[in-house]
Amino acid sequence: MDTVGRHFDGSTSLTFMVHGLTANKGDWIEVGGYTKGGELTRMLEDRQRSWIAGDLYGHGDWIAAEPGFNTEDISDDLWPSFIARSATGMVEILQKASDEFPYTSLDIVTYSLGAVVAAQAIGRG
């Protein structure tokens, strides 16, 4: 299971992309996808910038542990856990990236619920 798409090219900058509710990392990678993210990742690579796109908890390749977890209707009971797990996962992805790739600056690109998760992750980081 690969919950992360990435491209490291040796630059000192890293762009981390966080998708919104019901989406997945593929929206950032696939050309012509919902966010037109494939064009963004291509442009970053053309400018020799490294990037990572990660899945939120229960989205894409990150399978939720709770039976019946539905990205289109996350229950009020699961919401806090969903946000916390997603934010923790984002921090872990960035920590692992820093071990493999010593970046000196970080840009975060997001939309929708990804902004909430990114804010939580920044608060933990």
Stockholm file with secondary structure:
# STOCKHOLM 1.0

chainA/1-125         MDTVGRHFDGSTSLTFMVHGLTANKGDWIEVGGYTKGGELTRMLEDRQRSWIAGDLYGHGDWIAAEPGFNTEDISDDLWPSFIARSATGMVEILQKASDEFPYTSLDIVTYSLGAVVAAQAIGRG
#=GR chainA/1-125 SS CCCEEEECCSCSEEEEEECCTTCCTHHHHSTTSTTCHHHHHHHHHHTTCEEEEECCTTSTTCCCSSTTCCTTSCCTTTHHHHHHHHHHHHHHHHHHHHHHSCCSEEEEEECTHHHHHHHHHHHHC
#=GC SS_cons         CCCEEEECCSCSEEEEEECCTTCCTHHHHSTTSTTCHHHHHHHHHHTTCEEEEECCTTSTTCCCSSTTCCTTSCCTTTHHHHHHHHHHHHHHHHHHHHHHSCCSEEEEEECTHHHHHHHHHHHHC
//
